[in-house]
């Protein structure tokens, strides 16, 4: 484990020696400097995690050293050391970027606590910086598709991201990628450096959703042991993604509508009015117009949310994107699972293109993940696809599941695949022959014939 390095800067030898010995006993690496000039040189050479800096130094003052250190590395943690008479100077140093200050003569135990907490804060800041850097590499997320639907969608998303539109409503079936679209808008906008916070309105009880969104004050209700900031407050300057907005309870809808009017709110149990700048992206797989007719969704909230409406097409409506998406997921899971699948066999492609994908892109992603995990071939083969997918793809095309295997061989051992499908059907139906036959859209006699053929029935 990496040991934190501390630079002690003081012109008094005894203080430098005492601090060095004490800090080394606590497990720190320690370097020292007797002047501001030495401190600047050593800081560049040694790259300390924290500097303990005396304000009263010969030559360059401690305050000037602080300014130069912060110019060199704004994230460097600096704790100022001052005599009691120099408190005003220490306070000024805090304004210049010092993390904290201690007064001479100092208590070594108290100093140890201050240093430990300062380093914890520094580590947290560096980790946040690292995560932000990683986020920049992976976001905005990749939206795959060359169909006319997706080309039009990308044009719309680009305009929305560059606009100042404060509310966006994304509608589409489950699995079409509504949260992915929300993230793309956020990370392609000038809000990208600010938080993106998502919440599933259907997953949070109505009694808690108000607290999650607006926060609460200590003592506002029985379990409110401390003050809590809500998501709107935490995401100030960024984006809040309200997934499954169609499931929000009517009373909460009224409170959300009030917030959307001017972006102000009060925490539960509080009187202070907070004002925030957040973009609200909502999403639902429900028909909100029908919900309005059924009086389960507010008409005025609907029109407030859909300043910019975005509709995501189902995967079956853009079949030309199925194989590019599958290829993308293969590349992703090859990296994740250290596999080397090179592509998709023609017969497997045919099944994938003929299937309706009721679970949309999410289902496709899961199918590819399963195939990569369980398969050990260089190609994704028909036998790697779920049995139900093959059965439905062929039956929806007006033929039986088994008739698909009477196609000319395309690098696939048809007999072995047919045998494997019979076994899978039996396993999934717990060897109930009628249920297994139904899964493959076969009559019971045709199914038993194949069971005998492959040795599953005597």
N, C-alpha and C positions, 0 to 999 in steps of 0.2 A: 504493500500500500504506500502511495506517495506521501512523503512527509512535507508538511507545510514549511516554507522558508520565511524567516522574519529578518528584516534589516533593522538594526537598532542604531539610531543616529543621535549621538550626544557627545559634547566636547569634554565631559568629565569621565576620566578613565575608570574610576571606581564604579560609577553608575553603569557604564557599558559592560564592565566585567560582571557585575552582580546580575544584571538582566540576562546576559548571555548564559551564565551558569544556571540560573533559575529556569529559563526557557528551554535549555537543552534537556534538563531533567524531565520536562513535560513532554519531550518527544519531538521538539521542533528543531529544524536546522537553523542556525543563527549566523549571520554575518554582521559586522559592525562598521561604523564610519564615525570619524571624529569631527567632520566638517561637512558643510553643504556641498562643496565641490566633490569630496569623496563619495558622498551619498549619491549624487547624480551618476557618477561613474560606476559605482558598485551596483546600483539599481539596474543599469543597462546590462552589465555583465552577468549578474546573478539572477535576475528576474524573480525578485521576492514576491511572495503572496501577500505580505503585509509589511508596512513600514511603521516603526515606532519612532516618531520624529520630535526632537526637542525644538521648541520655538526659538530659544536663545542660543544662537550658534555664532561662532566667529566667521567673519566674511559674509557669505550669503546667508540671509536670515532663514529661519525655518519656514516662514510663510512663503518666501520666494521659492524655496525648494519644493514646497507643496505644489505651487502653481506649475512649476516645471515638470514635476512628476506626473501631475494630472494631464498636462499637455501630452506627455509621452505615452501614458496609459491611463485613460479616464476611469477604467475599472479597478485600478490599483487601490487597495484599502490602506488608508493612512490614519493613524491615531496620533494626535498631537500631545506632547508632554509640556506642561507649563507650570511655572511657579504661581502661587495663589494670586500674586499681583498682576499676573498676565492673563486673567480670565477673559477680559474684553478681547484681547488678541486671539485667544483660543476660539471664542465665539465667532469672530471674523473668519478664522480659518475654516470653521464649519461651513460658512457661507461659500467658501472657495472650493469646497469638495471634501474636506476631512470627514472621515466616518464618525469620529468621536474624539474626546480629549480626556486626559487624566491630569490631575494636579500633583505637584511635588509637595511634600514627600508622599509617595503613593503606597498603597497597601498591595503587596504582591499577589495576594489571593484575589482581590477585586480586579487587579489588572489582568490576571489569568482569565477570569470570567469574561471581561470585555474583549480580550483577544479571541477567545474561543467563539463567542457570538459573532464577532466581526468576520472571522474566517468562514463561519457557517453561512452568513449572509453573502459573502464573496463567492463561495462555492455555488450557492443557489443562483446568483446572478449569472455566473459563467455557464451553469447548466441551462438556464433559460436562453442565454445567447446561443449556446450550441443547438438547442432544439429549434430556435428560430432559424438558424442557419440551415439545419436539416429540412425544415419546413419549406424554405425557399427553393430547395433542390427538388422537392417532390410536389410542390403546389405552384400554380394551379394544377389540379389533378387532370390526368389525361382522359379526354372524352373521345371514345373511339366510334367511328362511323363515317362512311362516305355516301350514304343514301341521301336523297334530296331532303328527307325529313331532318337529318342531322346537320346537313349543310345550312339549312334555314335556321335551325335551332342555334347553331354556333354564331350566326350573324346576330341573332336576337340577344344572346348572352353577352356578346362583346359590347353591344350598345348599352345594355343594362349595367354592365360592370363599370363602364366609363361615365355613366350618368350619376346623378345625385338622387335617383329615385329611392325613396325611403321605405317603400313597401312593395314586395314582390310575392305573387302567389303562384306556386308550382303545383300543377295537377297532373295526375297520371296514375296508372295502375301500380300496385305493389311491385317492387323490384325493378322499376324502370330507371332508377338513379336520381331520385329527387334530392337527396342530401348531397350527392356528388355535384349536381348542378348548383346547389346553394354554395358549396365550398368553392366551386369554380368562379362564381360571381364574386365572392368575398376576396379570394386570393388574386383575382385579376384586377381588383379595384384599388383605389387609393386608401382603402381601409385595411389592406393586407397586413400591415404591421400591428394592427390592433386585434383584440380577441375575436375568435369565431366560437360561439357557444351554442350547442344544440340541446334541445329538450324535446322528449316525446310526450305530447300533451295527453295521450291515451294511457301512458304508463305511470303517470303521477296522479294520485287521488285528488279529486277536486278540492278537498279541504287543504291540501298542501301546495297546490299549484300556485296560488296567490303568493304564498311565502317564497316559493322558488323564484318567481318572476320579480317580485317587488321587494323581497327581504322583510325582516321584522326587527323590532327593537327588543331588548332584553325585558322579559316579563310580559310581553304582549299576550302570551297564552301560556298554558301550563308547562309545556316542554321548552319554552323559549328561555333557555338558561343563559344565553349570550346574544348579543346583537349579531344579526346576519345580513350581509349584503345580498341583494337579489341579482338575478342574471342580467337584468337591464342595466343595473349599476356597474356590475363587473365588466360588461361588454362595452362600456362607454367608448365611442369612437369606432366601434367595430360592428359586428353583425350577430343577431340572435336568430337562430333557425328554429321555428316552431313547427315541429313535425306532427302529423295527425291532428291538425288544427280543427278538422271537422268533428272530432270527438270531444272538444272542449265544452264544458257545462255552461248553460245559458248565463248564469250569474257571473261567471268568470269572463264570458264574452263581453258583457257590459263593462267590466273593469278594464279589459284590454282595449276596448273601443275608446274609453276615456283617455287612456294613456296615449293612444295613437293620435289623438287630436292635437296634442302639443308636446308630447314626449316628456311629461312631468308626472311624478308620482310621489306618494308617501309610503314609507315602510309601514307594515302592519304595527299598530300601536304607537306610531310616531306622528309628530306634527310637522316636522321639517319637510319642505317640498324640495325634491331633487329634480334636476333637469339633466337629461342625457341626450347624446347624439348617437343613435343606433339605427342601423338598417334592419328591418324586420322582413325575413323571408319565411313565408308560411308554406306548408305543403299538406296535401291530402290526397287520398285515393278515392274519396267520396264525391258524389255529385252534389255540390253545395247548392245548386239551384233546387234540386229535389229536397234537400235538407231544409231549405227556406220554406218550401211549400208544406213540408211536414212540421214546420215550426220548431225545428231543433237547431236551427242556425239563424243568426240575426242577419236580416237583409242589409242593414246599414254597415255592419262589420264586414260583410262580404265585399261591398263596394269599396270600403276603406282598404281592405287587404289587397284587392286585385287592381291596384293602380297599374302595375305591370303584370299581366297574366302570361304564364308560360305553360304550355301543354306538352307533356312528354309522350311520344308515341309508344305503343306496345311493341315488343320485339317482333311479333308476328307481322306487324305492319311495315317493318323495314328488314325483311329477310336478307337483303344483301349485306347487312351488317353482322350477321350471325358468325360467319367464318372469320372475318377480321377480329371480332371480339374474342372468339375462341382462340385464335392464334396469339392474341395479346395475353390472354390468361395463361396459356401454355408457357409463354416466356416468363411470366411472373412466377408461376409455380415451379418451373425448372430451376429458377434461382433460389426459391424458398426451400425446395426439397432436394436440391443438388441432383436433378434429373437431366436427361438429355433427349427429351422427346423432340423430334425434328418437324413433325407436322401431323396431319390427319389423313387417315386412309380414305380413299374415295367412297367406300361403302358407308363408313361412319359419317362422312360429310353428307351423304344423301339422307341418312336418317336425321341428322341434325337440322338440315334444311326443311325436311318434311314435318318436323315436330312443331306443335303450336306454341311451346314455351309459355305456359300460363303463369309461371313465376318470373318471366322476363329475364333481364340481364342477370339478376341475382341467381336465378336458377341455373343459367348457363355457367356462371362462375363456379357454382357449387359442383356442377357436373364435371367440369374440367379439373377442379381441385381433386375430386374423388378419383378421376381417371389417372391423374399424375401420381397420386399417392399409391394406388393399388397396382398400376401397370409397371412392367419392366421392359417394355419394348421401345424401339426407336420411333415408332409411329403410334398415334392414338387410334386404336382399332375398334371395330364394332363391338367386340366383346367387352370393351372397357366402359361402354355406355350403360346406364341403368336399364334394366329389363323393361320397366314400365315405359320408358322413353321410346324404345324400339317398337314395343307393342302398339303404343298410341300413334307413333309416326306412320307405321304401316297401315293400321286400321283406318286412320283418318284419310289415308290415300286410297282407301277402297279395296285393299288387299289384306290377306292374313299376314300375321307376323312371320310365319314360316316361309311364305312365298317370296319374301325379300331375299331369302338365302338361295333362291334358284337363279339368282343373277350370276353372270360369269365371274369366276374368282378374280379378285383384284388384290392379290397378295394376302388373301385371307383363306384359311382352311375352313371351307363352308361346313363340312361335317362336324368339325370340332366346335365351331361357333354354335351350330344348331344344338349339339349335345349340351353345351354349356348353358344355353338359354333354357333348355328343358330342366336342367338341374337347378338353375337359379329360380325358375318359376316354382318348382317343387319346394325348394328351401323357403322361399318367401311365403308360400301358402301352407307351410308346416306339413307338406306332403299330402295335402288335400287335393286330390286329382281334379275335381271339378273347379275349385278356385284357381288352381294353377293353369288349367286350360283357358279359363276366362281371361287371365292376365295376358295370355298370348293371342286372344281372340280366335281360339281354335275350338272346334267341336270336341266333345269328350272322346269319341272314337278315334279321331285323327290324333288326339294327344296321346292316347294309350298306345296307338300304333308306334309313335315315336319313342315312347317310354320303353317298349319292347325292343325296338331297333337299337337303342343305346344301352340296353341292359339294365334299365331301371325297373323293369317289370318282367317277371317270369311267366 
